Structures are given as C-alpha cells and as structure tokens.
Amino acid sequence: NAGVTQTPKFRVLKTGQSMTLLCAQDMNHEYMYWYRQDPGMGLRLIHYSVGEGTTAKGEVPDGYNVSRLKKQNFLLGLESAAPSQTSVYFCASSALRQGAEQYFGPGTRLTVT
Amino acid sequence: QQQVKQSPQSLIVQKGGISIINCAYENTAFDYFPWYQQFPGKGPALLIAIRPDVSEKKEGRFTISFNKSAKQFSLHIMDSQPGDSATYFCAAFTGNQFYFGTGTSLTVIP
C-alpha cells in the first residue's frame, strides 16, 4: 500500500516549456487535490476533483490544467511554464465524506528558469 | 485573501515547554478544522482535527482548543520535544475545499 505517490520528484523547466505532474493513490479515494506550497504562503489549492471525470478550480488555478480520467490518477499540467510557477507541488487524496483526512504525497519540486 | 490566519510565523521553545499556535477564521461555513505537521522534504501529515461542536480535543501531548464564538482555534503541544521541530499548518474545510494557514515553524531546543 503505497498511499499517494507523485512523479517526478524534481524538475527544472525553461520558461514556456510544458510538463505534466502525475499523482497516483491506491486507497480508492474519491477526492483528489493539487496544492502548491510557497514560503510564507502555506498550501494553496490549485484544482481538485470529487470523482473520476470531474475537476474543479481552487484558489490559484490560472496557468494550470488537470485531468482525472481514472479514479486513482490526477494529472496536473503546465502548458507554458512561467518563473512564478516555481514551487513545491503536493497532491493529496481523501475519502468521500465531509472533511475526511487528507493524505499527502511527498511533493514535486519544480523550478522554472 | 487569507481565509485562515495563523500565528506566530515561527516559534522557539525549550524542551519540556508548551508550544502554542493560533489560528483565526471568518467563514462560519467551515465545519472541520485539522492541524498538519510537516517535516523538511516531506508532505504534510494529519496531526489532530476537531469539529465545531466540540471545544477541546486531546490526543497524547497534542490538544486543540476551539472557540466557536471567537472563530479561533489553537494547537497546544505539551512537554515539547526536539522531535516536534517541524512546520505546523492549521486548516479549515468547507465546500469540498481545505483552506490552509501560512504555517508556523517550531523549533524545540534541547
């Protein structure tokens, strides 16, 4: 039981490049989330999903897209990376009930130069 | 606009002392208040959580105090240990979303 996994762990992009971050969970959770963590800002929600085939915007969705084609996977895409997207990205999942515990992945450190 | 305000930003406590971290909110729709602990290079992990119908919850050395009328809640770490040195985040949940505080870096000095 791996919990929540994220790939890659580290990535360096040049401005304008694109990439996809993959999150996978093996706990059969309905809810999945993508956050970014920046110094002094805490965790900010980018996008989330309440089930397979559904996605919704969080606090800071601009410049990102997501897809949830399979229940266990949640993909975060950057179409044209900008230096402002340099951050640590965390994926999380939780069960389908109000305020259920979130389980976080280990994070992806992304640097955009 | 930060929906959950957390203080202090950093905290240094002697071993055996009490660490106190405070959070405040305005949105009365929040109905679940977790605290997360994060070690360097790791993802946050749930430490303890409370719902607004309870004023206090204790798990081992960790206690949440919740004041619904003041819209404030706090984390108390009793008998703080060097292994408690980490960043702590409060959060609040409503409408399928968690809103996080900005974090408190706790250092426990031996």
Interface residues (C-beta under 8 A of the other chain):
Chain A: V4 Y31 Y33 Y35 G40 M41 G42 L43 R44 L45 Y48 V50 A56 G58 E59 F90 A92 Q98 G99 E101 Q102 Y103 F104 G105 P106 G107
Chain B: Q2 Q6 Q9 D31 Y32 P34 G41 K42 G43 P44 A45 L46 A49 R51 F89 A91 F93 N96 Q97 F98 Y99 F100 G101 T102 G103
